[in-house]
């Protein structure tokens, strides 16, 4: 340990700069002989060591946030993960997730890897900042998921406690329709559709549903010649229950989501959606 005198003011300054604990800051400053830049590197290296040790830990808690551009034409979702609910609810952790989202929204990269390379401040990247936080928090922290959406108008919804976030794209750029888009985003969070409509359902899912339908009918003793027709009927039911525009609108079961939107304008529909949850 260095003989350099480390004042309480210096410790607080480093803590304000990094968010690290007071004792960690004091030890880092002592090791760095009072040099702040070196002390920050000490804390980052500690984070890297903890990252390696905790790489196999489950980070199923965290914060999921959706952010929109001022013109509501772009949106991003970030899922910053950690190990415990205690950390996930910490204001500083949520603020970090929000700042990452704000930086990503401004540059609008298409991949999580590209987000990690973005500058966080004048001296580090988002990826390095996250590694640094592992040393500060003592838990595995990672940018677990990142999603983007562009449309004439994008609406968002964040589920209570930052447990899930949704972006919904609308075909029409009309501020009066923004709240309707948010209602549909809430529908996505509640009903978890797999696609906007049946044309967007992955072929492997369709094949699987047809086989399941055939197997159920077969087990019920239905004739082999009828299995395909029965399976297709079950597939149509699957589309109604699992594709957004064909689902019953949760706030008015007399309408589908498509009918709900078209009630405001015949040209109003959903271009796409993104749904990210913890886990």
N, C-alpha and C positions, 0 to 999 in steps of 0.2 A: 504493500500500500504506500502511496505517496505521502510525503510530509506536508504537501501543499494544503493550506487551510481552505476548507470548503465551507462557505457561508450558507446560511439558511436561504438567503436571497438568491444565491446561485442555484441551489437545489430547486427552489420554486420556479426560477426562470427555465431550467431544463425541463421540469415537469410540465410547465405551460407550453413549451415547444414540442414535447413528444407525447404527453399524456401518460408517461410511465409513472410508477409508484415513487413515493418520496425516497424510500431506502434504495430502490434501484437507481434512481438519479444520483443520489449521494455516492453510491459505490462506483457508478460509471464515471462521475467527475473525478473521484479519487484515482481511479485507474488511469484516467486521461490526464492526470495532473492539472486539472482545472480547465482544460481546453474543451470548449463546447462542441466543436465539430467532431473531435475524437470521441467525446462522450456519446454523441448521437450514434456514431459508428459502433461503439461498444454495445449500446442498447439494440441496435439493428442485428448485430451478430448474435446476441443473446436470443433475439427473435428467431433467427435462422436455425439456431441449435434446437430451440423448442419446437420449431416447425418440423424438423427431421424426427424428433422424438415422438411427436404427436400425429405424424402423417397417417397412421393407421387408426386413429380415433374417429368416432362418428361425430360429425358436426351437423346434427339434425335440427338444431334450434337456430335462431337468427332473426333477421328482419328482411321482409320482402316489400319493396317500395316501387311504385309506379310514378313516373314524372313525365310531364307534358311540356312541349315547347309553348311559348307565349301565343303562337298563332294556332295551337291545337292541331297541327298537321303532322307532328311527330311525337312519339312516345317511347320511353324505355322502361324496362323493369330490371331491377337488380336484386339478387338474393345474396346477401352477405350472411354466411353461416358461422355458427359457433357451437360450442358443446352444451351449454346450459341456458335455461330460460332466464336465469338471473342476469347473465351477461346480455342476452338478447333484449332485455327490457331497459338496459342502461342507456341513459340519454346520449352519452358520448358515442356508444356503439351505433345507435340509430342515426345520430348526426353524421358519423363516418359513412354509413350506407347511403345517406342522402347526398353527401358531397360527391361520392363516387358516381351516383346517378346523375347529378348536375353536370359533372365533367363529361360523362359519357354522352349526355343529351346534347351538349354543345358540339362535340366532335362527331358524334353519331357513327362510331365504328360498327361493323356488322358482327364481330366475333368477341367472345369473352377474352380471348388471348390478346386481341388488339386493345381492349379496355385496360388490361393490366400494364400495357406499355405506355399509357397516356401519362403526361406529367401531373403529379398530384399538387406539387408546389414548385418552388424554384429549385429544390435540391433533390427531389426524389420522384419516383413513379408510383402509380397506384399499387402495382404489385409489391414494390418494396415497402410501401406504407402498410399494407396488409401484413406482410411478414413482420414488420416492426411491432404491430399490434399484438402478435402472438406472444412476443416478449413482454409487452405491457400487461396483457390480460392473463396470460398463462394458460390459454386454451387454444385449440385449433381454430383458426379463423381463415376463411377462404371466400373468394367470389365464386359461389357455387353455380350461379346461373345468371344469364344476361339475355334479354330479348328486346327486340325493337319492332316498331310498327309505324308505317307511313300511310296516310289516307287523306282525302279531302278534309276530313275532320276525325280526330281521335279523342275518345273519351276514356276515362280511367276509373278504377275502383280499387281501394285498398281495404282488405278485410280487417276487422277489429284485431288489434294487437300486432299488426303487420305480419300476419300469418300467411297471407296470400295477396296477390295483386293481379289485376286484369287490365288489358288494353283492348279496346274495341274500335275498329275503323268503320266510319260511315261514308256513304257515297256522296252526301251533300254537305257543302260547307255553309252551314247556317247556324248561327249561335243559338237560335231558338231550339235547335234539335240536340244540343249538347247534353241536356239532362236526360233525354230519351236514350242517348247512347250510354250514359252512366247506368240507367236502369237495366239495359241489356248486359252491361259489364257485371252487374250484380247477379243477373241470371246465369252468366257463365260461371261465376264463383259458386253459386248454389247448385247448379245442375250439371256442371262439368261436361259439356258437349265435347265430342271428339273432332268435330269439323263444323264449318259454317253450314254446309248442306251436304247432300249425299254425294255430290260430285267431288267433294273434298276428302271423303273417307278413303283411307289407305286401302289398296287392293288386298293386302294380306289380312286386314281386319274383315273385309267383306267375305273373303274365302273362308276364314275361320267361322264367321257367323253362319254361313251357309252349311258348313259341315256340322256345326252344333245343332242347327235346325233339323238337318237330316237325321242325325243320331237320336235326337229327342223323339222325332216322329217314328223312327224305326223301333225304338224301345217301347213306344206306345202301341206297337203292332200295326201301324199303318202299312198299306201295300207299297212295295218298292217303287211301283210306277208313279205313286203320288208324292214321293219324298221331295222331289225337286220343287214342285208347286208349293208344298207346305213350307219348305225351307225359305222360298222366296217371300211368302207371306210373313214369315217371322222376320226376315230381313227388312221388309218395309216397316214393320213395327219398330225394329231397331233404329232405323233412320229417323222415325218420328220422335223417338225418345232420346236419341243421342246426337242429333245434328241441330245446331242452334236455331236456325230459322224455322225448323219444323217442330220444335218443342213447344209445349203449351207455355204461355207466358205466366210466370209464377204469380204475378199480381192480378192476373185476370185469366183464369183457365178456359174462358170461352174463346180465347184468341191464341193463335200461334205467335211466336216472336215476329215472324214476317208480317202477319196481319196487324200486329200492334204498331209496327213502324210505318206500314203503308197507310195506316189510319191518319197519319199526319201529312204524308206526301207519298204519292204513288211511286216516286223515284227513290224513296229512302229505304236503304237496306244496308247490310253489313258486308264490308269488303274482306274482313279478316279479324282474327282476335288472337291474343296471347294470354296464357294463364299460367302463372308460376306460383307454386306453393312450397311451404317448408317440407323437409323430409328427404 
